[in-house]
Amino acid sequence: MKNLMFLLVLSGLFLSSCDKNEDLKLFCPDVTRICDAIPIDDKAIDKVTVETIINKLTSDLTPVPTNTDPLGQEAPMNTLIDRLNSCDCMDASLLCYGCLESFPVQGSIEIVVKKENQEITRYIRVVAPETEIETLKFRAIN
């Protein structure tokens, strides 16, 4: 009986120690494709690949409106940034969400891609969903 209890406690500790970051590692292959689509030199960015992957990474990120965030963009944008940061080839940070007053409203994420001992800074703009069933969508990269 003591052994069973010990195993249950040990199992509980093991399962609770699973880091959320391990789940994020599932996004690393997609993030690597974004890194690969951004050249070191002045060649054109493969925008089709970046758009495809960003839209894939945001396909389940619907708005979460709150009293302080009526558009509900903050939580999905933060989740997207977490996913972009899941791989060592990129550092992503939020510049703003819902701050680019266009129609529809857009947010901006700074990404720093690390390639061949260099860092390449780019900016991804993401369109805010207009309804609660829509998701964030890629708008542009520059």
C-alpha positions as CSV (number, residue, x, y, z in Angstrom):
1,M,0.0,0.0,0.0
2,K,2.9,2.4,0.8
3,N,4.5,1.6,-2.5
4,L,1.3,2.3,-4.4
5,M,0.9,5.6,-2.6
6,F,4.6,6.5,-3.2
7,L,4.1,5.7,-6.9
8,L,1.0,7.8,-7.1
9,V,2.7,10.8,-5.5
10,L,5.8,10.3,-7.7
11,S,3.6,10.1,-10.8
12,G,1.8,13.3,-9.8
13,L,5.1,15.1,-9.3
14,F,6.4,13.9,-12.6
15,L,3.2,14.9,-14.5
16,S,3.0,18.3,-12.9
17,S,6.6,19.0,-13.7
18,C,5.9,18.8,-17.5
19,D,6.7,22.3,-18.7
20,K,4.4,24.3,-20.9
21,N,7.5,25.0,-23.0
22,E,7.6,21.4,-24.0
23,D,4.2,21.9,-25.7
24,L,5.5,25.0,-27.4
25,K,8.4,23.0,-28.9
26,L,5.8,21.4,-31.2
27,F,5.7,24.7,-33.1
28,C,9.5,24.8,-33.7
29,P,9.5,23.1,-37.1
30,D,7.1,25.8,-38.4
31,V,9.1,28.6,-36.8
32,T,12.2,27.2,-38.4
33,R,10.5,27.5,-41.8
34,I,9.9,31.2,-41.1
35,C,13.6,31.7,-40.2
36,D,14.5,29.9,-43.4
37,A,12.2,32.2,-45.4
38,I,14.1,35.3,-44.2
39,P,17.4,35.9,-46.1
40,I,20.5,37.4,-44.6
41,D,21.1,39.7,-47.5
42,D,18.8,42.0,-49.3
43,K,17.1,39.3,-51.3
44,A,13.3,39.2,-51.0
45,I,11.6,37.5,-48.1
46,D,9.6,34.5,-48.9
47,K,6.3,36.2,-47.9
48,V,4.1,33.3,-49.0
49,T,5.8,30.9,-46.6
50,V,5.8,33.4,-43.8
51,E,2.1,34.1,-44.3
52,T,1.2,30.4,-44.5
53,I,3.1,29.6,-41.3
54,I,1.8,32.6,-39.3
55,N,-1.8,31.8,-40.3
56,K,-1.1,28.2,-39.3
57,L,0.3,29.3,-35.9
58,T,-2.8,31.6,-35.4
59,S,-5.5,29.2,-36.7
60,D,-6.8,28.5,-33.1
61,L,-6.2,32.0,-31.7
62,T,-9.6,33.7,-31.4
63,P,-10.2,36.9,-29.5
64,V,-10.5,36.9,-25.7
65,P,-12.2,40.2,-24.9
66,T,-11.8,41.5,-21.3
67,N,-12.7,44.8,-19.6
68,T,-9.2,46.1,-20.2
69,D,-8.9,44.6,-23.7
70,P,-12.2,44.9,-25.5
71,L,-10.8,43.8,-28.8
72,G,-9.5,40.6,-27.1
73,Q,-6.2,40.7,-29.0
74,E,-3.7,40.6,-26.1
75,A,-4.0,37.0,-25.2
76,P,-3.8,35.7,-28.8
77,M,-0.9,37.9,-29.6
78,N,1.0,36.8,-26.5
79,T,0.3,33.1,-27.5
80,L,1.6,33.8,-31.0
81,I,4.7,35.3,-29.6
82,D,5.2,32.3,-27.3
83,R,4.9,30.1,-30.3
84,L,7.4,32.1,-32.3
85,N,9.8,32.0,-29.4
86,S,9.6,28.2,-29.3
87,C,12.7,27.8,-31.5
88,D,16.2,29.1,-31.0
89,C,16.4,30.6,-34.5
90,M,14.1,33.5,-33.5
91,D,13.3,36.0,-30.7
92,A,9.9,37.6,-31.0
93,S,8.5,40.5,-29.0
94,L,5.3,42.4,-29.0
95,L,5.5,46.0,-30.2
96,C,1.8,46.6,-29.9
97,Y,-1.5,45.0,-30.4
98,G,-4.5,46.9,-31.8
99,C,-2.3,49.9,-32.1
100,L,-2.2,50.3,-35.9
101,E,-5.4,52.0,-36.5
102,S,-6.5,50.7,-39.9
103,F,-9.5,48.7,-40.9
104,P,-9.3,46.1,-39.5
105,V,-7.1,47.0,-36.6
106,Q,-3.5,45.5,-36.7
107,G,-0.8,44.6,-34.2
108,S,2.9,44.4,-34.7
109,I,5.5,41.9,-33.6
110,E,9.3,42.4,-33.9
111,I,11.2,39.3,-34.8
112,V,15.0,38.8,-34.7
113,V,16.1,35.9,-36.7
114,K,19.5,34.4,-35.9
115,K,21.3,33.0,-38.9
116,E,25.0,32.4,-39.6
117,N,26.1,34.5,-36.6
118,Q,24.0,37.4,-37.7
119,E,20.7,38.9,-36.4
120,I,18.1,40.0,-38.9
121,T,15.3,42.2,-37.5
122,R,11.9,42.2,-39.2
123,Y,8.4,43.3,-38.3
124,I,5.3,41.2,-38.7
125,R,1.9,42.9,-38.8
126,V,-1.1,40.8,-37.8
127,V,-4.7,41.7,-38.4
128,A,-7.1,41.6,-35.4
129,P,-10.2,39.5,-35.8
130,E,-13.4,41.3,-36.3
131,T,-15.6,38.7,-34.7
132,E,-15.1,36.1,-31.9
133,I,-15.0,33.2,-34.4
134,E,-12.2,34.7,-36.5
135,T,-8.5,34.3,-35.7
136,L,-5.5,36.6,-36.0
137,K,-4.2,36.7,-39.6
138,F,-0.9,37.7,-41.2
139,R,-1.0,41.1,-42.9
140,A,2.7,41.9,-43.8
141,I,6.3,41.5,-43.0
142,N,9.0,44.1,-43.6
